[in-house]
Amino acid sequence: METNKIIEASISSFLFDYKHHAYEFERNNLYKVLKGEASFSNLTVDLTTYKEVLGPDTIRAMKNSMISFITLFCRAAIDLGVPVEKSFSLSDFYINRIEECENSNSIQLALNEIIDTFRNQVAQTSIDSFSFHIRKSLKFIHANIYNNINVKDVSEHVKLDQKYFSKIFKKELKKTPIDYMQNLKIEEAKKLITSTPYSLKEISEILHFSSTAHFSSSFKKIIGLTPKQFKELQ
């Protein structure tokens, strides 16, 4: 978790504090974000201090910073296997989208969408590199994120013995099916906390945690904060 905080602070300062970082450090941080190894959601954009450096006014400064951000993510996504044409098309689309934004809130929403979109593209590229049974299992897990499924359900879906399935899953993804499913649900919980009016209790029920306490402990184990603490920071 401490590493994630350092990474977020570094990228945030690039976007919003107009500070320069060593190329390798900056690129490695972007890779971690795109691969889902570091959290970078729901940033608070504040460029008022730097508007004279980045643009003639605050909104223009934010747009200029976002365009630089999109360019970096586009190139990092290509390095991680996203097709060149696909990545550049997304870059062009979101640069136009940023230019249409009229206030900081719309820019913030666009930022979150850009991160999610490039992450999803990298994730899809990663899924395509796995073996047939693992690809099939990942698609099943993602499609059933709001259903109460377990490892047995997944192994049966791909028609493999549960023990053997768990073994090859861990070999290819470097984590157990249980850990993967738990991480996926926690990432979804973060989105629900920040973008819906659901209470924490409702979110724990929607994602089929056995109890609110279980949801809270699982969230803290992965994110480093309880759901309540995370929500208060938004």
C-alpha positions as a printed Julia matrix, in Angstrom:
234×3 Matrix{Float64}:
   0.0     0.0     0.0
   2.85    2.39    0.82
   4.29    1.83   -2.66
   0.91    2.67   -4.19
   0.77    5.95   -2.26
   4.23    6.93   -3.51
   3.26    6.1    -7.08
   0.01    8.06   -6.87
   1.79   11.06   -5.4
   4.39   10.96   -8.16
   1.9    10.78  -11.02
  -0.39   13.3    -9.36
   2.45   15.77   -9.08
   3.21   15.31  -12.77
  -0.4    16.02  -13.69
  -1.27   18.67  -11.2
   1.94   20.15   -9.73
   3.92   20.55  -12.95
   7.05   18.82  -11.66
   9.39   16.77  -13.83
  10.45   13.2   -13.0
  13.07   10.84  -14.35
  11.72    9.17  -17.48
  12.2     5.58  -16.26
  10.54    6.3   -12.91
   7.62    8.05  -14.58
   7.15    5.27  -17.14
   7.32    2.48  -14.55
   4.68    4.23  -12.47
   2.35    4.45  -15.45
   2.88    0.77  -16.16
   1.85   -0.11  -12.61
  -1.3     1.99  -12.88
  -2.27    0.48  -16.22
  -1.68   -3.06  -14.99
  -3.83   -2.45  -11.93
  -0.88   -2.77   -9.56
  -1.4     0.74   -8.2
  -4.57    2.68   -7.53
  -5.05    6.01   -9.31
  -8.74    6.82   -9.05
 -10.78    9.85   -8.07
  -7.96   12.36   -7.91
  -8.65   15.86   -6.74
  -7.65   18.22   -9.52
  -6.29   21.57   -8.37
  -4.21   23.52  -10.85
  -5.01   27.04   -9.71
  -1.47   27.58   -8.44
   0.02   26.67  -11.82
  -2.38   28.27  -14.27
   0.19   30.82  -15.43
   2.65   28.02  -16.19
   0.34   25.5   -17.87
  -2.13   27.84  -19.55
  -3.7    31.3   -19.61
  -6.45   30.24  -17.19
  -7.24   27.39  -14.8
  -9.4    25.3   -17.16
  -6.92   25.65  -20.03
  -4.12   24.65  -17.68
  -6.03   21.56  -16.6
  -6.75   20.64  -20.21
  -3.1    21.01  -21.2
  -2.04   18.8   -18.31
  -4.66   16.2   -19.22
  -3.53   16.1   -22.85
   0.03   15.39  -21.68
  -1.36   12.7   -19.4
  -3.29   11.06  -22.26
  -0.17   11.01  -24.43
   1.83    9.24  -21.73
  -0.89    6.67  -21.08
  -1.29    6.05  -24.81
   2.39    5.22  -25.21
   2.53    3.15  -22.03
  -0.51    1.16  -23.17
   1.22    0.4   -26.48
   4.3    -0.8   -24.6
   2.02   -3.14  -22.63
   0.59   -4.7   -25.76
  -2.42   -2.61  -26.73
  -2.55   -2.33  -30.56
  -1.0     0.92  -31.78
  -4.01    2.0   -33.84
  -6.39    1.26  -30.96
  -4.31    3.22  -28.45
  -3.88    6.24  -30.74
  -7.6     6.21  -31.59
  -8.44    6.34  -27.88
  -5.9     9.13  -27.43
  -7.49   11.21  -30.21
 -10.97   10.55  -28.87
 -10.15   11.63  -25.33
  -8.15   14.69  -26.36
 -11.26   15.89  -28.22
 -13.35   14.96  -25.2
 -11.11   17.04  -22.91
 -11.36   20.03  -25.23
 -15.15   19.9   -24.89
 -15.03   20.02  -21.07
 -16.23   23.29  -19.6
 -15.36   22.94  -15.91
 -13.11   21.08  -13.48
 -15.8    18.54  -12.57
 -16.21   17.41  -16.17
 -12.43   17.16  -16.52
 -12.26   15.05  -13.35
 -14.94   12.69  -14.67
 -13.08   12.41  -17.97
  -9.86   11.61  -16.11
 -11.47    8.7   -14.26
 -12.98    7.4   -17.5
  -9.64    7.65  -19.33
  -7.86    5.66  -16.63
 -10.55    2.97  -16.63
 -10.59    2.74  -20.43
  -6.83    2.33  -20.86
  -6.7    -0.11  -17.94
  -9.45   -2.2   -19.51
  -7.59   -2.26  -22.82
  -4.42   -3.47  -21.1
  -6.41   -6.04  -19.12
  -8.05   -7.34  -22.29
  -4.65   -7.64  -23.95
  -3.39   -9.56  -20.93
  -6.41  -11.89  -20.97
  -5.75  -12.69  -24.63
  -2.26  -13.91  -23.72
  -3.51  -16.55  -21.28
  -4.36  -20.17  -22.03
  -7.83  -21.1   -23.26
  -9.19  -22.28  -19.9
  -7.84  -19.27  -18.01
  -9.24  -16.82  -20.57
 -12.61  -18.52  -20.27
 -12.47  -18.43  -16.47
 -11.57  -14.73  -16.38
 -14.44  -13.82  -18.66
 -16.79  -15.84  -16.45
 -15.5   -14.19  -13.27
 -15.83  -10.67  -14.7
 -19.3   -11.38  -16.08
 -20.47  -12.59  -12.67
 -18.96   -9.94  -10.45
 -22.42   -9.19   -9.01
 -23.26  -12.85   -8.5
 -22.27  -15.07   -5.6
 -19.87  -17.45   -7.33
 -16.93  -19.4    -5.91
 -13.9   -21.25   -7.24
 -15.91  -24.45   -7.64
 -18.39  -22.64   -9.89
 -15.58  -21.27  -12.04
 -13.76  -24.6   -12.35
 -17.02  -26.29  -13.34
 -17.65  -23.61  -15.94
 -14.3   -24.32  -17.61
 -14.76  -28.07  -17.07
 -11.6   -28.62  -15.04
 -10.92  -30.28  -11.71
 -10.99  -27.55   -9.05
  -7.54  -28.35   -7.66
  -5.95  -28.46  -11.12
  -7.75  -25.29  -12.18
  -6.49  -23.42   -9.09
  -2.96  -24.6    -9.81
  -2.83  -23.38  -13.42
  -4.68  -20.17  -12.51
  -2.04  -19.28   -9.92
   0.75  -20.25  -12.31
  -0.5   -17.88  -15.01
  -1.81  -14.98  -12.92
   0.57  -15.23   -9.95
  -2.38  -15.24   -7.53
  -5.05  -17.7    -6.46
  -8.56  -17.59   -7.94
  -9.9   -16.53   -4.54
  -7.45  -13.62   -4.3
  -8.22  -12.56   -7.87
 -11.97  -12.59   -7.29
 -11.57  -10.72   -4.01
  -9.43   -8.01   -5.62
 -11.92   -7.65   -8.46
 -14.81   -7.16   -6.06
 -12.89   -4.6    -4.01
 -12.05   -2.6    -7.14
 -15.74   -2.68   -8.05
 -16.61   -1.6    -4.51
 -14.36    1.44   -4.92
 -16.3     2.46   -8.02
 -19.63    1.98   -6.26
 -18.48    3.99   -3.24
 -17.38    6.94   -5.37
 -20.04    6.96   -8.08
 -23.31    5.71   -6.52
 -25.53    6.67   -3.57
 -25.41    3.14   -2.12
 -24.5     2.79    1.54
 -21.5     0.66    2.53
 -23.88   -2.0     3.83
 -25.73   -2.06    0.51
 -22.47   -2.33   -1.42
 -21.33   -5.25    0.71
 -24.63   -6.99   -0.03
 -24.57   -6.18   -3.75
 -21.12   -7.76   -4.03
 -22.13  -10.72   -1.86
 -19.75  -10.3     1.05
 -20.82  -12.49    3.96
 -21.18   -9.44    6.22
 -20.35   -5.75    6.43
 -17.48   -6.64    8.76
 -16.08   -9.08    6.2
 -16.39   -6.42    3.5
 -14.59   -3.88    5.67
 -11.73   -6.21    6.62
 -11.26   -7.4     3.02
 -11.29   -3.81    1.74
  -8.7    -2.71    4.3
  -6.46   -5.69    3.57
  -6.27   -4.77   -0.12
  -6.58   -0.96   -0.12
  -5.05   -0.14    3.25
  -8.14    1.8     4.37
 -11.57    0.76    5.56
 -14.46    1.49    3.16
 -15.55    4.29    5.49
 -12.09    5.87    5.51
 -11.86    5.56    1.73
 -15.27    7.2     1.29
 -14.35   10.1     3.57
 -11.33   10.87    1.39
 -13.43   11.31   -1.75
